[in-house]
Amino acid sequence: MNTIDLQSIKQRFGIVGNDSGLNRALEKAIRVAPTDISVLVTGESGVGKESIPKIIHQLSHRKHAKYIAVNCGAIPEGTIDSELFGHEKGAFTGATQTRNGYFEVANGGTIFLDEVGELPLTTQVRLLRVLENGEFIKVGSSTVQKTDVRIVAATNLNMAAAIEKNKFREDLFYRLSTVEIHLPSLRHRQGDIHLLFRKFAADFAAKYKMPPISLTEDAIEVLLSFPWAGNIRQLRNIAEQISVVERLRSINAGMLKSYLPQISNLPMVVKKESNEAEFGSEREILYKVLFDMKSDLNDLKKLTLELMQNDDHREVEKTHSDLVRKIYGEKEPSQESKSILALENKRPAVSLSNEEDAEDYDYVEDIEPEETLSLHDKELELIKRSLERHKGKRKLAATELGISERTLYRKIKQFDL
């Protein structure tokens, strides 16, 4: 494949960049296009995987037939089989008429299965049959039908890990990935980042009828050093925001940084494997956090009682140093924890021999948390405390709360924090 041919493909499909990894991916797509080989496109979310199947289809002998793109992750599990393979009238509640699926409609053409790793295992069995002999059966039917479809799939998942966890069939993976085309992430295409930004700036200038924005030298350095976890999609979004919001058309480093997520500067949090049961909802996660807090408070109460009954509070503090750190999140006991340790100086003249006697005194009861807060109030309080403890760093707060960063962001907007 000579340079002129490759450049013409880039211009035709709006692809910008000269990275060697990108060029290699495009060359493989061009070479396999005339065949009917199944192709699996891999790469992180936002790298532009949807361009590869379009190139393959347009350069194949199927280019005059239908091209259908299916987002497997966006279709509910209960209806995915009907969408792909069709159904007969009366096959299930709501099936008032016979419906042709994508594999029947695209006969002779190409189907692009985006996020193929999200397919349910039962659907994977049906797809494997199509790949092996071109046969499928509509939902609610017993008649075998034939289809002649070229399949190009894409995923951002680690397929080896998905196979190991029995979430994806190994035999299907090998049938889909006869040829695998990998698109590099944007952070591995350093030389293309500024080119893409300029392309997007020009596009939005034309769209919104305004002069294009440009970056100063220091801003270009910031642009190239940013990790771009969202890849091309994130870069395009940033370019559009700046194009619309900023009045000045020359963007310096300070202006650019104000649009880049600060969370990118945080250290990566390594998630450890856990044998604990996964929670199915935010409410269950919240209950777990509340129960853990209640347990910590009970431990604190016991520690306080022990301090009140022991003359050598330093020895007790040393023995329970892990508990104090766990509660206050500090390497050394804070002023607040020291005030708790100082309770021994305020103990009554009466000797307290056990916990039951201690509960007759008001100051011991004050340690017990109030149970009058609603679930909504407790959730709000937990989020506030976590954000304060991590100085507003959402990623660390979300990790501590056991929820996703997106969920935490939604909660922050919901509670107007």
C-alpha positions in Angstrom: 0.0 0.0 0.0 1.7 3.2 -1.1 1.4 6.5 0.7 -0.9 8.2 -1.9 -3.5 5.4 -1.5 -3.3 5.6 2.3 -3.7 9.4 2.3 -6.7 9.1 -0.1 -8.4 6.7 2.4 -7.7 9.1 5.2 -9.2 12.0 3.3 -12.2 10.0 2.2 -13.1 8.9 5.7 -12.0 12.0 7.6 -9.1 10.3 9.4 -6.3 12.6 10.7 -2.9 11.5 11.8 0.4 10.0 10.6 1.1 7.7 13.6 2.7 4.4 12.6 0.2 2.4 14.7 -2.7 4.1 13.0 -1.2 3.6 9.5 -0.7 -0.1 10.2 -4.3 -0.5 11.3 -5.6 1.2 8.2 -3.3 -0.9 5.9 -4.7 -4.1 7.5 -8.3 -2.8 7.0 -7.6 -2.1 3.3 -6.0 -5.5 2.7 -8.8 -7.6 4.3 -11.6 -5.5 2.8 -11.9 -7.5 -0.5 -12.2 -10.8 1.5 -15.1 -12.1 3.7 -12.8 -12.7 6.7 -14.3 -11.8 10.1 -12.5 -8.9 11.7 -12.2 -7.8 15.4 -11.3 -4.2 16.0 -9.8 -3.5 19.4 -8.8 -0.4 21.3 -9.8 1.9 24.1 -13.1 3.7 24.1 -13.1 6.9 22.0 -10.2 5.9 19.6 -12.5 5.8 16.5 -13.0 2.1 16.1 -16.2 2.7 14.1 -14.1 4.0 11.1 -12.5 0.6 10.4 -15.8 -1.3 9.5 -16.9 1.6 7.3 -13.6 1.4 5.4 -13.8 -2.4 5.1 -17.4 -2.3 3.8 -16.8 0.5 1.3 -13.7 -1.2 -0.2 -15.4 -4.7 -0.4 -17.6 -6.3 -3.0 -20.5 -5.7 -0.6 -20.4 -1.9 -0.8 -23.7 -1.7 -2.7 -25.5 -3.8 -0.1 -26.6 -2.8 3.4 -24.2 -1.7 6.1 -25.8 -2.0 9.6 -24.0 -0.8 12.8 -25.3 -2.4 16.1 -24.3 -1.2 19.5 -24.6 -4.5 21.5 -24.2 -2.7 24.8 -27.2 -0.4 24.3 -29.7 -3.2 23.6 -31.4 -4.8 26.6 -30.5 -8.4 27.2 -34.2 -9.5 26.8 -34.5 -8.1 23.3 -31.1 -8.5 21.8 -31.9 -11.9 20.1 -35.0 -10.4 18.6 -33.1 -7.4 17.3 -30.3 -9.5 15.7 -32.3 -12.5 14.5 -35.9 -11.4 14.4 -39.0 -13.0 15.9 -42.3 -14.6 14.9 -45.7 -13.1 15.8 -46.7 -14.2 19.3 -43.2 -15.3 20.2 -43.4 -13.2 23.4 -45.6 -10.6 25.0 -45.8 -7.6 22.7 -44.8 -9.5 19.5 -47.9 -8.5 17.6 -46.3 -9.2 14.2 -43.3 -10.9 12.6 -40.1 -8.9 12.6 -37.0 -9.4 10.5 -33.7 -9.1 12.4 -30.5 -7.3 11.4 -28.9 -10.5 10.0 -31.9 -11.0 7.6 -32.1 -7.3 6.6 -28.3 -7.1 6.0 -28.2 -10.2 3.8 -25.4 -9.7 1.3 -24.0 -6.8 3.2 -22.0 -6.0 6.4 -22.9 -5.9 10.1 -20.8 -4.0 12.6 -21.2 -5.3 16.1 -19.9 -2.6 18.4 -19.2 -3.5 22.0 -19.5 -7.2 21.1 -18.1 -8.2 24.5 -21.4 -7.1 26.1 -23.4 -9.8 24.3 -25.2 -12.3 26.6 -23.8 -15.9 26.5 -27.0 -17.2 24.9 -26.7 -14.7 22.1 -23.1 -15.6 21.7 -24.1 -19.2 20.9 -26.5 -17.9 18.2 -23.8 -15.6 16.7 -21.3 -18.5 16.6 -23.7 -20.5 14.5 -24.1 -17.6 12.0 -20.3 -17.3 11.8 -19.8 -21.1 11.2 -22.5 -21.8 8.6 -24.6 -18.7 8.1 -27.6 -20.1 9.8 -30.0 -18.6 12.3 -33.4 -19.1 13.8 -35.9 -16.4 14.6 -37.1 -16.1 18.2 -40.3 -18.3 18.5 -39.6 -20.1 15.2 -38.3 -23.6 14.4 -37.3 -22.8 10.8 -33.6 -22.5 10.0 -32.8 -19.5 7.8 -29.6 -18.7 5.9 -27.8 -15.3 5.6 -24.7 -14.1 3.8 -23.3 -11.4 6.0 -19.8 -10.1 6.6 -19.3 -9.5 10.4 -16.9 -6.9 11.8 -16.9 -6.6 15.6 -15.3 -4.2 18.0 -14.6 -4.1 21.7 -12.7 -2.1 24.3 -12.6 -5.0 26.8 -9.7 -7.3 27.7 -11.1 -10.3 25.9 -8.6 -12.7 27.5 -9.9 -11.7 30.9 -13.5 -11.9 29.8 -12.9 -15.5 28.5 -11.2 -16.4 31.8 -14.2 -15.1 33.8 -16.6 -17.1 31.5 -18.2 -13.9 30.2 -17.2 -14.5 26.6 -17.0 -17.7 24.6 -13.4 -18.6 23.6 -14.6 -20.4 20.4 -16.6 -17.3 19.4 -13.6 -15.0 20.1 -11.4 -17.1 17.7 -14.1 -17.0 15.0 -14.5 -13.2 15.3 -10.8 -12.4 15.4 -9.6 -14.1 12.3 -8.0 -10.8 11.7 -7.5 -8.4 14.6 -7.0 -4.7 14.0 -5.8 -2.6 17.0 -6.2 1.1 17.1 -3.7 2.9 19.4 -4.8 5.2 22.1 -4.4 9.0 21.6 -1.7 9.3 24.3 0.4 6.9 22.2 -0.1 9.1 19.1 1.8 12.2 20.4 2.5 13.6 17.0 -1.2 13.5 16.0 -2.7 15.2 19.1 -2.2 18.8 17.9 -3.1 17.9 14.3 -6.5 16.5 15.6 -7.0 19.6 17.8 -6.5 21.9 14.9 -8.8 19.9 12.7 -11.6 20.0 15.4 -11.0 23.8 15.9 -11.5 24.4 12.2 -14.6 22.2 12.0 -16.2 24.0 14.9 -15.2 27.4 13.6 -17.1 26.6 10.4 -20.1 25.1 12.3 -20.5 28.0 14.6 -19.4 30.7 12.1 -16.6 32.1 14.1 -12.8 32.4 13.8 -10.9 29.2 14.7 -9.1 29.0 18.0 -5.3 28.4 18.1 -2.9 27.3 20.9 0.2 29.1 22.2 3.4 27.2 22.6 2.9 26.6 26.3 -0.7 25.5 25.6 0.6 23.0 23.0 2.9 21.5 25.7 0.0 21.1 28.1 -2.1 19.5 25.3 0.7 16.9 24.5 1.4 16.1 28.2 -2.3 15.4 29.1 -3.1 11.6 29.2 -6.5 11.9 27.3 -8.2 8.9 29.0 -11.2 9.6 26.7 -9.0 9.6 23.6 -10.2 11.4 20.4 -13.7 11.8 21.8 -12.5 13.7 24.8 -10.2 15.9 22.7 -13.0 16.8 20.3 -15.2 17.7 23.3 -12.6 20.0 24.8 -12.0 21.7 21.4 -15.7 22.3 21.0 -16.1 23.8 24.6 -13.2 26.2 24.1 -14.4 27.2 20.6 -17.8 28.1 21.9 -17.0 29.6 25.4 -13.8 31.6 24.9 -14.0 35.1 23.3 -10.2 35.2 22.7 -9.1 33.0 19.8 -5.5 32.5 21.1 -5.6 30.0 23.9 -2.7 29.9 26.4 -1.7 27.2 28.9 -3.8 28.6 31.8 -6.9 28.8 29.7 -6.5 25.3 28.4 -5.9 23.8 31.8 -9.2 25.3 33.1 -11.0 22.9 30.6 -8.9 19.8 31.4 -10.2 17.6 34.3 -8.0 18.1 37.4 -8.6 14.5 38.3 -6.1 13.5 35.6 -3.3 14.6 37.9 -4.3 12.2 40.7 -2.4 9.0 41.2 -3.8 5.9 39.7 -5.9 3.9 42.1 -5.1 0.2 41.8 -8.2 -1.9 42.4 -7.5 -5.1 44.4 -9.3 -8.3 43.8 -12.0 -9.0 46.5 -14.0 -12.0 47.4 -16.8 -9.9 48.8 -20.2 -10.1 47.1 -20.8 -7.4 44.5 -23.6 -5.0 45.3 -26.3 -4.6 42.7 -27.4 -1.1 43.5 -26.2 2.2 45.0 -28.6 1.8 47.9 -27.0 -1.5 48.9 -23.5 0.1 48.6 -24.7 3.0 50.8 -26.1 0.5 53.4 -22.7 -1.2 53.5 -20.9 2.1 54.1 -23.4 3.0 56.9 -23.0 -0.4 58.6 -19.2 0.0 58.4 -19.4 3.4 60.0 -21.7 2.0 62.7 -19.2 -0.7 63.5 -16.4 1.9 63.7 -18.4 4.0 66.1 -19.1 1.0 68.3 -15.4 0.3 68.4 -14.8 3.9 69.3 -17.3 3.6 72.2 -15.5 0.5 73.5 -12.2 2.3 73.2 -13.5 5.3 75.2 -14.8 3.0 78.0 -11.5 1.3 78.2 -9.7 4.6 78.4 -12.0 5.7 81.3 -11.2 2.5 83.2 -7.4 2.6 82.6 -5.1 5.0 84.3 -2.4 4.7 81.6 -4.2 6.2 78.6 -0.9 6.3 76.6 -0.6 2.5 76.7 -4.2 2.2 75.6 -3.7 4.7 72.8 -0.7 2.8 71.6 -2.6 -0.5 71.7 -5.5 0.9 69.7 -3.5 3.2 67.4 -4.9 1.4 64.3 -8.4 2.1 65.4 -7.8 5.8 66.0 -6.1 6.1 62.6 -9.0 4.3 60.9 -11.5 6.6 62.4 -9.7 9.9 61.8 -7.7 8.9 58.7 -4.5 10.4 60.0 -1.0 9.1 60.7 -1.1 10.6 64.2 -4.2 11.1 66.4 -5.7 14.5 65.7 -6.7 17.1 68.3 -10.2 15.6 68.1 -9.0 12.1 68.9 -6.8 13.5 71.8 -9.9 15.1 73.2 -11.5 11.7 73.3 -8.5 10.2 75.0 -8.7 13.0 77.6 -12.1 11.8 78.7 -10.4 9.8 81.5 -9.8 13.1 83.2 -13.5 13.8 83.2 -14.7 10.4 84.5 -17.0 10.5 87.6 -15.7 9.7 91.1 -17.7 6.5 91.0 -15.7 3.5 89.8 -17.1 2.0 86.6 -16.5 -1.7 86.5 -18.3 -2.6 83.3 -20.0 -1.2 80.2 -23.5 -1.5 81.6 -22.6 0.7 84.5 -21.1 3.2 82.2 -24.3 3.6 80.1 -26.0 5.2 83.1 -24.0 8.4 82.4 -25.0 10.9 79.9 -21.6 11.6 78.3 -21.3 7.9 77.3 -24.7 8.0 75.7 -23.6 11.1 73.7 -21.1 9.0 71.8 -23.9 6.9 70.4 -24.8 8.3 66.9 -28.2 9.8 66.4 -30.5 7.5 64.5 -33.0 10.3 63.5 -31.3 11.1 60.1 -33.1 9.9 57.0 -31.3 7.7 54.5 -31.1 10.8 52.2 -29.5 12.9 54.9 -27.0 10.1 55.8 -26.1 9.7 52.1 -25.5 13.5 51.9 -23.5 13.6 55.0 -21.3 10.6 53.9 -20.5 12.3 50.6 -19.7 15.7 52.2 -17.4 14.0 54.7 -15.6 12.0 52.0 -15.1 15.1 49.8 -13.8 17.1 52.7 -11.5 14.3 53.7 -10.0 14.1 50.2 -10.1 17.9 49.6 -12.7 17.7 46.9 -10.9 15.0 44.8 -13.8 13.1 43.4 -11.9 10.0 42.3 -10.6 9.3 45.7 -13.9 10.1 47.4 -15.8 7.7 45.0 -13.2 4.9 45.7 -13.7 5.4 49.4 -17.5 5.4 49.1 -17.5 2.3 46.8 -19.3 4.0 43.9 -18.3 5.0 40.5 -16.9 8.5 39.8 -19.8 9.2 37.4 -22.3 8.2 40.1 -20.6 10.5 42.6 -20.6 13.4 40.1 -24.4 12.9 39.6 -24.9 12.9 43.4 -22.9 16.1 43.7 -25.2 17.8 41.2 -28.3 16.3 42.8 -27.4 17.6 46.2 -26.0 20.9 44.8 -22.7 20.4 46.7 
